[in-house]
Amino acid sequence: MSCADSINRIVHPLFQAEDDGANPISALDFTIERIPFTKAVELNAAWHSILPRFGVGFVKRQPFPCFAAVYAGVIYAVAIWSNPAARNLPQQTWLELRRMAIADNVPKNTASRMLRIMRLLLHRRQPEIIRVVSYQSASVHTGTIYKADGWRVVARSKSDTWDRPGRSRQASQQMDDRIRWERPIVGPPECGVSHDPHP
């Protein structure tokens, strides 16, 4: 039994459909729903490929949303948002996707569809937010989910410049070169690519 199998993934226990053992067969099968921060952190720990641990203080003190991809009352993916960790980025009008973690048995395109739906839900709930940002591990992922949702690369950073001054990542979690992706929260993707010298 995997770590994720031992975690309660039921999101609406009183309304869960009869479990016939079937998994979703399309990304369109999912509904994207808000979930509690603690549940998102728990499932991120089970599923995230390189950053399972999560410093909860920074996000827990703030009322930013967490989402889940849900099918038949069961969670298959989670996402945690906050204001940007990089202090030089706008703190009131941007949001950062801090973690996105997905179970093994999800259909193709689940992540990119979840990104699109989350943007629309965030815009509806927080119309002051104009842009979203996320970071990709250069050695582990190719950025396909961001490309599919119209995000653009705006900056690259080496692992030795990734941490904030005076702050260090836990040694048990991978430090890697990062690629920063951005997108307007609504509207078409931007055609141009900017390059921030201080990611």
PyMOL CGO cylinders between C-alpha atoms (Angstrom):
from pymol import cmd
from pymol.cgo import CYLINDER

trace = [
    CYLINDER, 0.00, 0.00, 0.00, 1.39, 3.43, -0.96, 0.3, 1, 1, 1, 1, 1, 1,
    CYLINDER, 1.39, 3.43, -0.96, 1.51, 6.44, 1.33, 0.3, 1, 1, 1, 1, 1, 1,
    CYLINDER, 1.51, 6.44, 1.33, -1.36, 8.04, -0.63, 0.3, 1, 1, 1, 1, 1, 1,
    CYLINDER, -1.36, 8.04, -0.63, -3.51, 4.92, -0.20, 0.3, 1, 1, 1, 1, 1, 1,
    CYLINDER, -3.51, 4.92, -0.20, -3.45, 5.37, 3.57, 0.3, 1, 1, 1, 1, 1, 1,
    CYLINDER, -3.45, 5.37, 3.57, -4.74, 8.97, 3.35, 0.3, 1, 1, 1, 1, 1, 1,
    CYLINDER, -4.74, 8.97, 3.35, -8.43, 9.76, 3.30, 0.3, 1, 1, 1, 1, 1, 1,
    CYLINDER, -8.43, 9.76, 3.30, -9.04, 11.22, -0.18, 0.3, 1, 1, 1, 1, 1, 1,
    CYLINDER, -9.04, 11.22, -0.18, -12.82, 11.50, 0.20, 0.3, 1, 1, 1, 1, 1, 1,
    CYLINDER, -12.82, 11.50, 0.20, -13.93, 15.09, -0.14, 0.3, 1, 1, 1, 1, 1, 1,
    CYLINDER, -13.93, 15.09, -0.14, -17.68, 14.75, 0.52, 0.3, 1, 1, 1, 1, 1, 1,
    CYLINDER, -17.68, 14.75, 0.52, -18.19, 11.59, 2.58, 0.3, 1, 1, 1, 1, 1, 1,
    CYLINDER, -18.19, 11.59, 2.58, -21.95, 12.11, 3.01, 0.3, 1, 1, 1, 1, 1, 1,
    CYLINDER, -21.95, 12.11, 3.01, -22.51, 12.48, -0.72, 0.3, 1, 1, 1, 1, 1, 1,
    CYLINDER, -22.51, 12.48, -0.72, -19.94, 10.11, -2.21, 0.3, 1, 1, 1, 1, 1, 1,
    CYLINDER, -19.94, 10.11, -2.21, -21.23, 7.93, -5.01, 0.3, 1, 1, 1, 1, 1, 1,
    CYLINDER, -21.23, 7.93, -5.01, -21.13, 4.16, -4.70, 0.3, 1, 1, 1, 1, 1, 1,
    CYLINDER, -21.13, 4.16, -4.70, -17.49, 3.15, -5.30, 0.3, 1, 1, 1, 1, 1, 1,
    CYLINDER, -17.49, 3.15, -5.30, -17.38, 0.82, -8.29, 0.3, 1, 1, 1, 1, 1, 1,
    CYLINDER, -17.38, 0.82, -8.29, -13.58, 0.94, -8.53, 0.3, 1, 1, 1, 1, 1, 1,
    CYLINDER, -13.58, 0.94, -8.53, -13.69, 3.00, -11.73, 0.3, 1, 1, 1, 1, 1, 1,
    CYLINDER, -13.69, 3.00, -11.73, -11.18, 5.75, -12.31, 0.3, 1, 1, 1, 1, 1, 1,
    CYLINDER, -11.18, 5.75, -12.31, -11.83, 8.90, -14.36, 0.3, 1, 1, 1, 1, 1, 1,
    CYLINDER, -11.83, 8.90, -14.36, -11.12, 8.34, -18.04, 0.3, 1, 1, 1, 1, 1, 1,
    CYLINDER, -11.12, 8.34, -18.04, -10.91, 12.00, -19.14, 0.3, 1, 1, 1, 1, 1, 1,
    CYLINDER, -10.91, 12.00, -19.14, -9.73, 15.26, -17.59, 0.3, 1, 1, 1, 1, 1, 1,
    CYLINDER, -9.73, 15.26, -17.59, -13.25, 16.50, -18.30, 0.3, 1, 1, 1, 1, 1, 1,
    CYLINDER, -13.25, 16.50, -18.30, -14.59, 14.04, -15.71, 0.3, 1, 1, 1, 1, 1, 1,
    CYLINDER, -14.59, 14.04, -15.71, -13.22, 16.14, -12.84, 0.3, 1, 1, 1, 1, 1, 1,
    CYLINDER, -13.22, 16.14, -12.84, -14.82, 18.96, -10.96, 0.3, 1, 1, 1, 1, 1, 1,
    CYLINDER, -14.82, 18.96, -10.96, -12.39, 21.52, -9.49, 0.3, 1, 1, 1, 1, 1, 1,
    CYLINDER, -12.39, 21.52, -9.49, -13.34, 22.37, -5.92, 0.3, 1, 1, 1, 1, 1, 1,
    CYLINDER, -13.34, 22.37, -5.92, -12.00, 24.33, -2.97, 0.3, 1, 1, 1, 1, 1, 1,
    CYLINDER, -12.00, 24.33, -2.97, -10.60, 22.15, -0.18, 0.3, 1, 1, 1, 1, 1, 1,
    CYLINDER, -10.60, 22.15, -0.18, -9.12, 22.88, 3.26, 0.3, 1, 1, 1, 1, 1, 1,
    CYLINDER, -9.12, 22.88, 3.26, -5.46, 23.85, 3.41, 0.3, 1, 1, 1, 1, 1, 1,
    CYLINDER, -5.46, 23.85, 3.41, -4.63, 20.97, 5.76, 0.3, 1, 1, 1, 1, 1, 1,
    CYLINDER, -4.63, 20.97, 5.76, -6.02, 18.38, 3.30, 0.3, 1, 1, 1, 1, 1, 1,
    CYLINDER, -6.02, 18.38, 3.30, -4.06, 19.90, 0.42, 0.3, 1, 1, 1, 1, 1, 1,
    CYLINDER, -4.06, 19.90, 0.42, -0.82, 19.79, 2.42, 0.3, 1, 1, 1, 1, 1, 1,
    CYLINDER, -0.82, 19.79, 2.42, -1.47, 16.17, 3.42, 0.3, 1, 1, 1, 1, 1, 1,
    CYLINDER, -1.47, 16.17, 3.42, -1.98, 15.02, -0.18, 0.3, 1, 1, 1, 1, 1, 1,
    CYLINDER, -1.98, 15.02, -0.18, 0.93, 17.12, -1.45, 0.3, 1, 1, 1, 1, 1, 1,
    CYLINDER, 0.93, 17.12, -1.45, 3.15, 15.21, 0.99, 0.3, 1, 1, 1, 1, 1, 1,
    CYLINDER, 3.15, 15.21, 0.99, 1.98, 11.93, -0.54, 0.3, 1, 1, 1, 1, 1, 1,
    CYLINDER, 1.98, 11.93, -0.54, 2.11, 12.90, -4.21, 0.3, 1, 1, 1, 1, 1, 1,
    CYLINDER, 2.11, 12.90, -4.21, 4.60, 15.69, -4.94, 0.3, 1, 1, 1, 1, 1, 1,
    CYLINDER, 4.60, 15.69, -4.94, 7.59, 14.36, -6.88, 0.3, 1, 1, 1, 1, 1, 1,
    CYLINDER, 7.59, 14.36, -6.88, 10.32, 16.65, -5.48, 0.3, 1, 1, 1, 1, 1, 1,
    CYLINDER, 10.32, 16.65, -5.48, 8.80, 18.96, -2.85, 0.3, 1, 1, 1, 1, 1, 1,
    CYLINDER, 8.80, 18.96, -2.85, 6.59, 16.84, -0.60, 0.3, 1, 1, 1, 1, 1, 1,
    CYLINDER, 6.59, 16.84, -0.60, 7.35, 18.88, 2.51, 0.3, 1, 1, 1, 1, 1, 1,
    CYLINDER, 7.35, 18.88, 2.51, 5.71, 22.26, 2.84, 0.3, 1, 1, 1, 1, 1, 1,
    CYLINDER, 5.71, 22.26, 2.84, 6.47, 25.14, 5.21, 0.3, 1, 1, 1, 1, 1, 1,
    CYLINDER, 6.47, 25.14, 5.21, 2.93, 25.82, 6.30, 0.3, 1, 1, 1, 1, 1, 1,
    CYLINDER, 2.93, 25.82, 6.30, 3.37, 29.04, 8.26, 0.3, 1, 1, 1, 1, 1, 1,
    CYLINDER, 3.37, 29.04, 8.26, 3.69, 31.38, 5.29, 0.3, 1, 1, 1, 1, 1, 1,
    CYLINDER, 3.69, 31.38, 5.29, 0.51, 30.19, 3.60, 0.3, 1, 1, 1, 1, 1, 1,
    CYLINDER, 0.51, 30.19, 3.60, -1.48, 29.14, 6.66, 0.3, 1, 1, 1, 1, 1, 1,
    CYLINDER, -1.48, 29.14, 6.66, -1.50, 32.70, 7.97, 0.3, 1, 1, 1, 1, 1, 1,
    CYLINDER, -1.50, 32.70, 7.97, -3.11, 33.91, 4.74, 0.3, 1, 1, 1, 1, 1, 1,
    CYLINDER, -3.11, 33.91, 4.74, -6.60, 33.20, 3.36, 0.3, 1, 1, 1, 1, 1, 1,
    CYLINDER, -6.60, 33.20, 3.36, -5.45, 31.93, -0.03, 0.3, 1, 1, 1, 1, 1, 1,
    CYLINDER, -5.45, 31.93, -0.03, -7.23, 29.06, -1.72, 0.3, 1, 1, 1, 1, 1, 1,
    CYLINDER, -7.23, 29.06, -1.72, -6.46, 25.41, -2.20, 0.3, 1, 1, 1, 1, 1, 1,
    CYLINDER, -6.46, 25.41, -2.20, -8.15, 23.34, -4.89, 0.3, 1, 1, 1, 1, 1, 1,
    CYLINDER, -8.15, 23.34, -4.89, -8.71, 19.68, -5.70, 0.3, 1, 1, 1, 1, 1, 1,
    CYLINDER, -8.71, 19.68, -5.70, -9.64, 17.76, -8.82, 0.3, 1, 1, 1, 1, 1, 1,
    CYLINDER, -9.64, 17.76, -8.82, -12.51, 15.55, -7.67, 0.3, 1, 1, 1, 1, 1, 1,
    CYLINDER, -12.51, 15.55, -7.67, -14.22, 12.57, -9.29, 0.3, 1, 1, 1, 1, 1, 1,
    CYLINDER, -14.22, 12.57, -9.29, -17.00, 10.57, -7.61, 0.3, 1, 1, 1, 1, 1, 1,
    CYLINDER, -17.00, 10.57, -7.61, -16.15, 12.25, -4.31, 0.3, 1, 1, 1, 1, 1, 1,
    CYLINDER, -16.15, 12.25, -4.31, -12.46, 11.26, -4.44, 0.3, 1, 1, 1, 1, 1, 1,
    CYLINDER, -12.46, 11.26, -4.44, -9.53, 13.68, -4.75, 0.3, 1, 1, 1, 1, 1, 1,
    CYLINDER, -9.53, 13.68, -4.75, -7.02, 13.03, -7.55, 0.3, 1, 1, 1, 1, 1, 1,
    CYLINDER, -7.02, 13.03, -7.55, -4.98, 16.26, -7.58, 0.3, 1, 1, 1, 1, 1, 1,
    CYLINDER, -4.98, 16.26, -7.58, -4.38, 19.23, -5.29, 0.3, 1, 1, 1, 1, 1, 1,
    CYLINDER, -4.38, 19.23, -5.29, -3.06, 22.77, -5.67, 0.3, 1, 1, 1, 1, 1, 1,
    CYLINDER, -3.06, 22.77, -5.67, -1.97, 25.34, -3.09, 0.3, 1, 1, 1, 1, 1, 1,
    CYLINDER, -1.97, 25.34, -3.09, -1.85, 29.08, -3.91, 0.3, 1, 1, 1, 1, 1, 1,
    CYLINDER, -1.85, 29.08, -3.91, -0.45, 32.10, -2.06, 0.3, 1, 1, 1, 1, 1, 1,
    CYLINDER, -0.45, 32.10, -2.06, 0.88, 35.55, -2.78, 0.3, 1, 1, 1, 1, 1, 1,
    CYLINDER, 0.88, 35.55, -2.78, 4.32, 35.37, -4.48, 0.3, 1, 1, 1, 1, 1, 1,
    CYLINDER, 4.32, 35.37, -4.48, 7.20, 34.08, -2.37, 0.3, 1, 1, 1, 1, 1, 1,
    CYLINDER, 7.20, 34.08, -2.37, 9.58, 36.43, -4.22, 0.3, 1, 1, 1, 1, 1, 1,
    CYLINDER, 9.58, 36.43, -4.22, 9.14, 39.77, -2.49, 0.3, 1, 1, 1, 1, 1, 1,
    CYLINDER, 9.14, 39.77, -2.49, 10.02, 41.75, -5.61, 0.3, 1, 1, 1, 1, 1, 1,
    CYLINDER, 10.02, 41.75, -5.61, 6.85, 40.50, -7.33, 0.3, 1, 1, 1, 1, 1, 1,
    CYLINDER, 6.85, 40.50, -7.33, 3.50, 42.29, -6.78, 0.3, 1, 1, 1, 1, 1, 1,
    CYLINDER, 3.50, 42.29, -6.78, 2.00, 40.98, -3.57, 0.3, 1, 1, 1, 1, 1, 1,
    CYLINDER, 2.00, 40.98, -3.57, -1.55, 42.30, -3.88, 0.3, 1, 1, 1, 1, 1, 1,
    CYLINDER, -1.55, 42.30, -3.88, -2.38, 41.59, -7.52, 0.3, 1, 1, 1, 1, 1, 1,
    CYLINDER, -2.38, 41.59, -7.52, -0.47, 38.36, -8.28, 0.3, 1, 1, 1, 1, 1, 1,
    CYLINDER, -0.47, 38.36, -8.28, -0.88, 34.82, -6.97, 0.3, 1, 1, 1, 1, 1, 1,
    CYLINDER, -0.88, 34.82, -6.97, 1.69, 32.03, -7.01, 0.3, 1, 1, 1, 1, 1, 1,
    CYLINDER, 1.69, 32.03, -7.01, 0.93, 28.36, -7.49, 0.3, 1, 1, 1, 1, 1, 1,
    CYLINDER, 0.93, 28.36, -7.49, 3.10, 27.08, -4.64, 0.3, 1, 1, 1, 1, 1, 1,
    CYLINDER, 3.10, 27.08, -4.64, 2.39, 23.38, -5.08, 0.3, 1, 1, 1, 1, 1, 1,
    CYLINDER, 2.39, 23.38, -5.08, 0.51, 21.15, -7.49, 0.3, 1, 1, 1, 1, 1, 1,
    CYLINDER, 0.51, 21.15, -7.49, 0.51, 17.43, -6.80, 0.3, 1, 1, 1, 1, 1, 1,
    CYLINDER, 0.51, 17.43, -6.80, -1.28, 14.71, -8.72, 0.3, 1, 1, 1, 1, 1, 1,
    CYLINDER, -1.28, 14.71, -8.72, -2.10, 11.05, -8.08, 0.3, 1, 1, 1, 1, 1, 1,
    CYLINDER, -2.10, 11.05, -8.08, -0.69, 8.37, -10.39, 0.3, 1, 1, 1, 1, 1, 1,
    CYLINDER, -0.69, 8.37, -10.39, -4.00, 7.29, -11.90, 0.3, 1, 1, 1, 1, 1, 1,
    CYLINDER, -4.00, 7.29, -11.90, -5.18, 10.47, -13.61, 0.3, 1, 1, 1, 1, 1, 1,
    CYLINDER, -5.18, 10.47, -13.61, -6.07, 10.94, -17.28, 0.3, 1, 1, 1, 1, 1, 1,
    CYLINDER, -6.07, 10.94, -17.28, -3.93, 12.93, -19.68, 0.3, 1, 1, 1, 1, 1, 1,
    CYLINDER, -3.93, 12.93, -19.68, -4.33, 16.74, -19.55, 0.3, 1, 1, 1, 1, 1, 1,
    CYLINDER, -4.33, 16.74, -19.55, -5.65, 16.75, -15.98, 0.3, 1, 1, 1, 1, 1, 1,
    CYLINDER, -5.65, 16.75, -15.98, -3.05, 19.28, -14.79, 0.3, 1, 1, 1, 1, 1, 1,
    CYLINDER, -3.05, 19.28, -14.79, -3.47, 21.77, -17.64, 0.3, 1, 1, 1, 1, 1, 1,
    CYLINDER, -3.47, 21.77, -17.64, -7.27, 21.65, -17.38, 0.3, 1, 1, 1, 1, 1, 1,
    CYLINDER, -7.27, 21.65, -17.38, -7.02, 22.16, -13.63, 0.3, 1, 1, 1, 1, 1, 1,
    CYLINDER, -7.02, 22.16, -13.63, -4.80, 25.21, -14.20, 0.3, 1, 1, 1, 1, 1, 1,
    CYLINDER, -4.80, 25.21, -14.20, -7.38, 26.75, -16.55, 0.3, 1, 1, 1, 1, 1, 1,
    CYLINDER, -7.38, 26.75, -16.55, -10.35, 26.14, -14.25, 0.3, 1, 1, 1, 1, 1, 1,
    CYLINDER, -10.35, 26.14, -14.25, -8.47, 27.41, -11.19, 0.3, 1, 1, 1, 1, 1, 1,
    CYLINDER, -8.47, 27.41, -11.19, -7.63, 30.65, -12.99, 0.3, 1, 1, 1, 1, 1, 1,
    CYLINDER, -7.63, 30.65, -12.99, -11.30, 31.21, -13.76, 0.3, 1, 1, 1, 1, 1, 1,
    CYLINDER, -11.30, 31.21, -13.76, -12.36, 30.41, -10.20, 0.3, 1, 1, 1, 1, 1, 1,
    CYLINDER, -12.36, 30.41, -10.20, -9.69, 32.68, -8.75, 0.3, 1, 1, 1, 1, 1, 1,
    CYLINDER, -9.69, 32.68, -8.75, -10.73, 35.53, -11.03, 0.3, 1, 1, 1, 1, 1, 1,
    CYLINDER, -10.73, 35.53, -11.03, -14.36, 35.12, -10.00, 0.3, 1, 1, 1, 1, 1, 1,
    CYLINDER, -14.36, 35.12, -10.00, -13.50, 35.11, -6.29, 0.3, 1, 1, 1, 1, 1, 1,
    CYLINDER, -13.50, 35.11, -6.29, -10.63, 37.62, -6.30, 0.3, 1, 1, 1, 1, 1, 1,
    CYLINDER, -10.63, 37.62, -6.30, -11.09, 40.01, -9.25, 0.3, 1, 1, 1, 1, 1, 1,
    CYLINDER, -11.09, 40.01, -9.25, -8.18, 42.15, -8.06, 0.3, 1, 1, 1, 1, 1, 1,
    CYLINDER, -8.18, 42.15, -8.06, -5.76, 39.39, -9.06, 0.3, 1, 1, 1, 1, 1, 1,
    CYLINDER, -5.76, 39.39, -9.06, -4.41, 40.06, -12.56, 0.3, 1, 1, 1, 1, 1, 1,
    CYLINDER, -4.41, 40.06, -12.56, -1.57, 37.56, -12.97, 0.3, 1, 1, 1, 1, 1, 1,
    CYLINDER, -1.57, 37.56, -12.97, -0.50, 34.10, -11.83, 0.3, 1, 1, 1, 1, 1, 1,
    CYLINDER, -0.50, 34.10, -11.83, 3.04, 32.76, -11.50, 0.3, 1, 1, 1, 1, 1, 1,
    CYLINDER, 3.04, 32.76, -11.50, 4.57, 29.33, -10.91, 0.3, 1, 1, 1, 1, 1, 1,
    CYLINDER, 4.57, 29.33, -10.91, 8.01, 27.71, -10.87, 0.3, 1, 1, 1, 1, 1, 1,
    CYLINDER, 8.01, 27.71, -10.87, 9.08, 24.57, -12.68, 0.3, 1, 1, 1, 1, 1, 1,
    CYLINDER, 9.08, 24.57, -12.68, 11.98, 22.29, -11.75, 0.3, 1, 1, 1, 1, 1, 1,
    CYLINDER, 11.98, 22.29, -11.75, 14.20, 22.33, -14.82, 0.3, 1, 1, 1, 1, 1, 1,
    CYLINDER, 14.20, 22.33, -14.82, 15.56, 18.80, -14.45, 0.3, 1, 1, 1, 1, 1, 1,
    CYLINDER, 15.56, 18.80, -14.45, 12.30, 17.00, -13.61, 0.3, 1, 1, 1, 1, 1, 1,
    CYLINDER, 12.30, 17.00, -13.61, 9.52, 18.63, -15.63, 0.3, 1, 1, 1, 1, 1, 1,
    CYLINDER, 9.52, 18.63, -15.63, 9.25, 20.07, -19.14, 0.3, 1, 1, 1, 1, 1, 1,
    CYLINDER, 9.25, 20.07, -19.14, 6.61, 22.71, -18.49, 0.3, 1, 1, 1, 1, 1, 1,
    CYLINDER, 6.61, 22.71, -18.49, 4.04, 21.05, -20.75, 0.3, 1, 1, 1, 1, 1, 1,
    CYLINDER, 4.04, 21.05, -20.75, 1.13, 21.79, -18.41, 0.3, 1, 1, 1, 1, 1, 1,
    CYLINDER, 1.13, 21.79, -18.41, 1.92, 25.51, -18.45, 0.3, 1, 1, 1, 1, 1, 1,
    CYLINDER, 1.92, 25.51, -18.45, 2.35, 25.64, -22.23, 0.3, 1, 1, 1, 1, 1, 1,
    CYLINDER, 2.35, 25.64, -22.23, -1.02, 23.93, -22.69, 0.3, 1, 1, 1, 1, 1, 1,
    CYLINDER, -1.02, 23.93, -22.69, -2.71, 26.65, -20.61, 0.3, 1, 1, 1, 1, 1, 1,
    CYLINDER, -2.71, 26.65, -20.61, -0.95, 29.52, -22.37, 0.3, 1, 1, 1, 1, 1, 1,
    CYLINDER, -0.95, 29.52, -22.37, 1.65, 30.41, -19.72, 0.3, 1, 1, 1, 1, 1, 1,
    CYLINDER, 1.65, 30.41, -19.72, 4.98, 31.96, -20.80, 0.3, 1, 1, 1, 1, 1, 1,
    CYLINDER, 4.98, 31.96, -20.80, 8.54, 31.59, -19.51, 0.3, 1, 1, 1, 1, 1, 1,
    CYLINDER, 8.54, 31.59, -19.51, 9.74, 34.89, -18.08, 0.3, 1, 1, 1, 1, 1, 1,
    CYLINDER, 9.74, 34.89, -18.08, 12.82, 33.99, -16.01, 0.3, 1, 1, 1, 1, 1, 1,
    CYLINDER, 12.82, 33.99, -16.01, 15.31, 31.26, -15.16, 0.3, 1, 1, 1, 1, 1, 1,
    CYLINDER, 15.31, 31.26, -15.16, 17.25, 30.94, -11.93, 0.3, 1, 1, 1, 1, 1, 1,
    CYLINDER, 17.25, 30.94, -11.93, 20.08, 28.72, -10.73, 0.3, 1, 1, 1, 1, 1, 1,
    CYLINDER, 20.08, 28.72, -10.73, 19.58, 26.65, -7.62, 0.3, 1, 1, 1, 1, 1, 1,
    CYLINDER, 19.58, 26.65, -7.62, 22.14, 28.66, -5.67, 0.3, 1, 1, 1, 1, 1, 1,
    CYLINDER, 22.14, 28.66, -5.67, 20.10, 31.85, -6.16, 0.3, 1, 1, 1, 1, 1, 1,
    CYLINDER, 20.10, 31.85, -6.16, 16.65, 30.36, -5.63, 0.3, 1, 1, 1, 1, 1, 1,
    CYLINDER, 16.65, 30.36, -5.63, 16.34, 30.82, -1.86, 0.3, 1, 1, 1, 1, 1, 1,
    CYLINDER, 16.34, 30.82, -1.86, 15.61, 34.09, -0.19, 0.3, 1, 1, 1, 1, 1, 1,
    CYLINDER, 15.61, 34.09, -0.19, 18.59, 35.66, 1.63, 0.3, 1, 1, 1, 1, 1, 1,
    CYLINDER, 18.59, 35.66, 1.63, 18.90, 34.17, 5.09, 0.3, 1, 1, 1, 1, 1, 1,
    CYLINDER, 18.90, 34.17, 5.09, 16.44, 31.36, 4.29, 0.3, 1, 1, 1, 1, 1, 1,
    CYLINDER, 16.44, 31.36, 4.29, 17.41, 27.86, 3.22, 0.3, 1, 1, 1, 1, 1, 1,
    CYLINDER, 17.41, 27.86, 3.22, 15.38, 24.95, 1.89, 0.3, 1, 1, 1, 1, 1, 1,
    CYLINDER, 15.38, 24.95, 1.89, 15.30, 21.76, 3.88, 0.3, 1, 1, 1, 1, 1, 1,
    CYLINDER, 15.30, 21.76, 3.88, 18.12, 19.46, 2.84, 0.3, 1, 1, 1, 1, 1, 1,
    CYLINDER, 18.12, 19.46, 2.84, 15.72, 16.58, 2.30, 0.3, 1, 1, 1, 1, 1, 1,
    CYLINDER, 15.72, 16.58, 2.30, 14.06, 18.39, -0.58, 0.3, 1, 1, 1, 1, 1, 1,
    CYLINDER, 14.06, 18.39, -0.58, 15.65, 18.77, -3.98, 0.3, 1, 1, 1, 1, 1, 1,
    CYLINDER, 15.65, 18.77, -3.98, 17.24, 22.08, -4.91, 0.3, 1, 1, 1, 1, 1, 1,
    CYLINDER, 17.24, 22.08, -4.91, 17.23, 22.59, -8.65, 0.3, 1, 1, 1, 1, 1, 1,
    CYLINDER, 17.23, 22.59, -8.65, 17.38, 25.18, -11.39, 0.3, 1, 1, 1, 1, 1, 1,
    CYLINDER, 17.38, 25.18, -11.39, 13.99, 26.83, -11.74, 0.3, 1, 1, 1, 1, 1, 1,
    CYLINDER, 13.99, 26.83, -11.74, 11.97, 28.25, -14.61, 0.3, 1, 1, 1, 1, 1, 1,
    CYLINDER, 11.97, 28.25, -14.61, 9.39, 30.91, -13.81, 0.3, 1, 1, 1, 1, 1, 1,
    CYLINDER, 9.39, 30.91, -13.81, 6.13, 30.82, -15.75, 0.3, 1, 1, 1, 1, 1, 1,
    CYLINDER, 6.13, 30.82, -15.75, 3.52, 33.58, -15.78, 0.3, 1, 1, 1, 1, 1, 1,
    CYLINDER, 3.52, 33.58, -15.78, 0.11, 34.21, -17.28, 0.3, 1, 1, 1, 1, 1, 1,
    CYLINDER, 0.11, 34.21, -17.28, -2.61, 36.87, -17.10, 0.3, 1, 1, 1, 1, 1, 1,
    CYLINDER, -2.61, 36.87, -17.10, -5.29, 35.36, -14.91, 0.3, 1, 1, 1, 1, 1, 1,
    CYLINDER, -5.29, 35.36, -14.91, -7.89, 35.87, -17.65, 0.3, 1, 1, 1, 1, 1, 1,
    CYLINDER, -7.89, 35.87, -17.65, -7.82, 36.63, -21.35, 0.3, 1, 1, 1, 1, 1, 1,
    CYLINDER, -7.82, 36.63, -21.35, -5.60, 35.24, -24.10, 0.3, 1, 1, 1, 1, 1, 1,
    CYLINDER, -5.60, 35.24, -24.10, -1.95, 34.32, -23.52, 0.3, 1, 1, 1, 1, 1, 1,
    CYLINDER, -1.95, 34.32, -23.52, 0.59, 37.08, -24.06, 0.3, 1, 1, 1, 1, 1, 1,
    CYLINDER, 0.59, 37.08, -24.06, 2.63, 36.92, -27.25, 0.3, 1, 1, 1, 1, 1, 1,
    CYLINDER, 2.63, 36.92, -27.25, 5.80, 38.50, -25.89, 0.3, 1, 1, 1, 1, 1, 1,
    CYLINDER, 5.80, 38.50, -25.89, 8.24, 37.03, -23.40, 0.3, 1, 1, 1, 1, 1, 1,
    CYLINDER, 8.24, 37.03, -23.40, 9.81, 39.26, -20.78, 0.3, 1, 1, 1, 1, 1, 1,
    CYLINDER, 9.81, 39.26, -20.78, 13.03, 38.50, -18.97, 0.3, 1, 1, 1, 1, 1, 1,
    CYLINDER, 13.03, 38.50, -18.97, 13.36, 39.53, -15.36, 0.3, 1, 1, 1, 1, 1, 1,
    CYLINDER, 13.36, 39.53, -15.36, 17.04, 39.75, -14.31, 0.3, 1, 1, 1, 1, 1, 1,
    CYLINDER, 17.04, 39.75, -14.31, 16.06, 39.22, -10.67, 0.3, 1, 1, 1, 1, 1, 1,
    CYLINDER, 16.06, 39.22, -10.67, 13.75, 36.20, -10.48, 0.3, 1, 1, 1, 1, 1, 1,
]
cmd.load_cgo(trace, "trace")
